[in-house]
Amino acid sequence: MQLREDSRLPICADLYTQIEQLELNCRAMTLPALHEAIEQIRSQADTYHLLAVEGIAHAFERSIARNRQATAFGLYFDQLKLATGFAEVDDENARDAMLAAISVRMTG
């Protein structure tokens, strides 16, 4: 993966900041507020065709909806932050690889 060097860098930097802030506050948030915050990240990523960020955020939302207590928050936050910094952020293969990394770490 290559580091980002394109016009979406400010957008990715903003997303990174949002993700860091959410990571700090997520455990104290209500479920609706948490979903709304992740949806905002997912929607912004979708608007700018940042497929990796959008896909990870969507998977994060689904995981929380299934079982908030069992969701590996740290894994999702790590991958979201990682996704904002790489050129392949708009590539389906990068998205799938990052989601697979979460799955592998959760199972084992």
URSUL-V436309 format. One record per backbone hydrogen bond with DSSP energy under -1.0 kcal/mol. NH is the residue of the N-H (numbers start at 1). CO is the residue of the C=O. If there is no record, write none. Layout:
nh=NH co=CO
nh=NH co=CO
//
This chain:
nh=4 co=85
nh=9 co=6
nh=12 co=8
nh=13 co=9
nh=14 co=10
nh=15 co=11
nh=16 co=12
nh=17 co=13
nh=18 co=14
nh=19 co=15
nh=20 co=16
nh=21 co=17
nh=22 co=18
nh=23 co=19
nh=24 co=20
nh=25 co=21
nh=26 co=22
nh=28 co=25
nh=29 co=26
nh=34 co=30
nh=35 co=31
nh=36 co=32
nh=37 co=33
nh=38 co=34
nh=39 co=35
nh=40 co=36
nh=41 co=37
nh=42 co=38
nh=43 co=39
nh=44 co=40
nh=45 co=41
nh=46 co=42
nh=47 co=43
nh=48 co=44
nh=49 co=46
nh=50 co=45
nh=51 co=49
nh=52 co=89
nh=54 co=50
nh=55 co=51
nh=56 co=52
nh=57 co=53
nh=58 co=54
nh=59 co=55
nh=60 co=56
nh=61 co=57
nh=62 co=58
nh=63 co=59
nh=64 co=60
nh=65 co=61
nh=66 co=62
nh=67 co=63
nh=73 co=71
nh=76 co=72
nh=77 co=73
nh=78 co=74
nh=79 co=75
nh=80 co=76
nh=81 co=77
nh=82 co=78
nh=83 co=79
nh=84 co=80
nh=85 co=82
nh=87 co=2
nh=89 co=86
nh=91 co=88
nh=95 co=91
nh=96 co=92
nh=97 co=93
nh=98 co=94
nh=99 co=95
nh=100 co=96
nh=101 co=97
nh=102 co=98
nh=103 co=99
nh=104 co=100
nh=105 co=101
nh=106 co=102
nh=107 co=103
nh=108 co=104
//
